[in-house]
Amino acid sequence: MRNFIFILLITLSGCAQTVRLEVDESVERSELASVTTALYVPEYRGSVVLDIDTRGEFVWEYLVPEGEHIFDVKIIMDSNVDGLTISWKEAKIKVKLLAEKGHYYIPKFTVKNNEVFVYFEDKGANYSTDCLPRYNASVRLNGSGSGC
C-alpha cells in the first residue's frame, strides 16, 4: 500500500518543477549540478527528502552551482499503517554536498546500530534522467527502463 501511494504521488506530480538555487536563468544547465529532492527507500519503509521551503510547490530537483552546499534533509522511516493509525520515525540532519557541474546527485540513507547515515550518491555526468527516482517509478509502472 505504501509503495502504491508513493508511486501514485510521483506519477500525479508531472507538473513538479525544477528549481535553481543560488543561480539565475542565464547559467546553462550543463554548468550546474542536479540534486533530486526525494527518494523512497523500501528496505526501511521510509523516504529521504530535502527539507527546503518551496512555498507549497512540489519540486523534483534543484540545480546548484559547482561547489559546497549544505542541505537540510528529513528522513522518514519505519512507516506503518495499522487500521486508522499511521506511525513513523523521523530525523532531520544537515548534509554537505560537494557538487561537480553536470553531475546528478540522489539523497540516500542507511541505518546501522540505530544511527542514520545520510549521503548524496553521485551518479556522474552521463546519468540518464530516465533513471532518476521521479522517472523510475513511472518507468517501472510501464514495464521499461532497463539499463538503470
C-alpha positions as MATLAB code, in Angstrom:
seq = 'MRNFIFILLITLSGCAQTVRLEVDESVERSELASVTTALYVPEYRGSVVLDIDTRGEFVWEYLVPEGEHIFDVKIIMDSNVDGLTISWKEAKIKVKLLAEKGHYYIPKFTVKNNEVFVYFEDKGANYSTDCLPRYNASVRLNGSGSGC';
ca = [
       0.000    0.000    0.000;
       2.798    2.445    0.935;
       4.593    1.699   -2.354;
       1.381    2.380   -4.250;
       0.838    5.731   -2.511;
       4.427    6.853   -3.165;
       4.262    5.787   -6.836;
       0.876    7.488   -7.204;
       2.280   10.748   -5.823;
       5.227   10.542   -8.207;
       3.023    9.782  -11.199;
       0.487   12.509  -10.447;
       3.134   15.149   -9.869;
       4.110   15.504  -13.500;
       3.801   19.253  -13.089;
       6.546   19.236  -10.469;
       9.263   21.683  -11.196;
      12.998   22.140  -11.292;
      14.274   24.991   -9.143;
      17.621   26.764   -9.431;
      19.258   27.510   -6.078;
      21.810   30.330   -5.799;
      21.916   30.831   -9.588;
      19.930   32.703  -12.229;
      18.417   31.545  -15.520;
      21.350   32.803  -17.623;
      23.604   29.957  -16.425;
      23.487   26.909  -18.731;
      22.152   23.702  -17.194;
      25.380   21.903  -18.187;
      27.252   24.222  -15.793;
      25.090   23.136  -12.841;
      24.660   20.015  -10.721;
      21.256   18.338  -10.300;
      20.075   17.246   -6.843;
      16.980   15.022   -6.665;
      14.700   16.090   -3.824;
      13.222   12.779   -2.645;
      13.750    9.037   -2.700;
      11.633    6.190   -1.357;
      13.735    3.598    0.488;
      11.672    0.391    0.727;
      14.109   -1.568    2.930;
      13.493    0.995    5.715;
       9.823    1.602    4.868;
      10.606    5.260    4.510;
      11.961    8.098    2.453;
      14.583   10.802    2.428;
      13.648   14.321    1.307;
      15.414   17.662    1.103;
      13.750   19.919    3.660;
      13.577   23.213    1.764;
      10.645   25.642    1.953;
       9.117   25.518   -1.525;
       6.078   27.647   -0.687;
       3.680   24.813   -1.481;
       5.218   23.889   -4.832;
       6.319   20.312   -5.404;
       9.952   20.329   -6.552;
      11.655   17.278   -8.064;
      15.134   18.633   -8.472;
      17.335   21.519   -7.540;
      20.039   22.848   -9.829;
      23.046   24.170   -7.931;
      26.372   25.678   -8.964;
      29.559   23.675   -8.579;
      30.965   23.756   -5.050;
      29.974   23.047   -1.462;
      26.329   23.140   -0.373;
      24.657   22.298    2.934;
      21.170   20.773    2.718;
      18.645   20.153    5.479;
      17.497   16.575    4.961;
      14.488   14.875    6.530;
      14.458   11.084    6.917;
      11.147    9.329    7.490;
      11.359    5.608    8.231;
       9.600    2.615    9.739;
       6.296    3.918    8.448;
       3.421    1.720    9.493;
      -0.287    1.764    8.715;
      -2.439   -0.080   11.242;
      -6.132    0.468   10.627;
      -6.704    4.191   11.055;
      -3.341    4.757   12.746;
      -0.219    5.830   10.850;
       3.134    5.941   12.629;
       6.733    6.619   11.610;
      10.143    7.714   12.859;
      11.579   10.994   11.679;
      15.003   12.643   11.823;
      16.403   15.892   10.454;
      20.070   16.373    9.679;
      22.337   18.776    7.793;
      24.302   17.106    4.978;
      27.178   18.542    2.976;
      27.385   18.077   -0.789;
      30.464   18.910   -2.846;
      28.814   19.278   -6.242;
      30.502   18.958   -9.619;
      28.945   20.594  -12.663;
      26.886   18.271  -14.838;
      26.614   15.564  -12.162;
      23.384   14.099  -10.771;
      23.028   13.520   -7.009;
      20.458   11.442   -5.151;
      19.986   11.683   -1.351;
      20.160    8.291    0.364;
      20.474    6.886    3.853;
      21.451    3.737    5.696;
      20.894    2.675    9.293;
      23.487    0.936   11.463;
      23.073    0.302   15.198;
      20.114    2.706   15.357;
      22.178    5.503   13.764;
      21.132    7.088   10.490;
      23.809    7.930    7.918;
      22.766   10.302    5.131;
      24.756   10.906    1.967;
      24.388   12.032   -1.629;
      25.068    9.350   -4.206;
      26.944   10.822   -7.190;
      25.525    9.301  -10.373;
      28.093   11.079  -12.535;
      27.798   13.340  -15.550;
      26.307   10.881  -18.028;
      23.487    9.587  -15.865;
      20.242    9.159  -17.796;
      17.447   11.328  -16.438;
      15.123    8.385  -17.181;
      16.804    6.667  -14.212;
      16.141    9.467  -11.716;
      13.668    8.454   -8.975;
      10.846   10.626  -10.361;
      11.033    8.881  -13.728;
      11.951    5.463  -12.371;
       8.554    4.964  -10.677;
       6.637    5.597  -13.888;
       9.183    3.527  -15.834;
       8.525    0.578  -13.506;
       4.781    1.010  -13.993;
       5.199    0.989  -17.784;
       7.495   -2.050  -17.719;
      10.535   -0.452  -19.359;
      13.639    1.269  -18.095;
      16.333   -1.356  -18.426;
      19.864   -0.114  -18.013;
      19.192    1.994  -14.914;
];
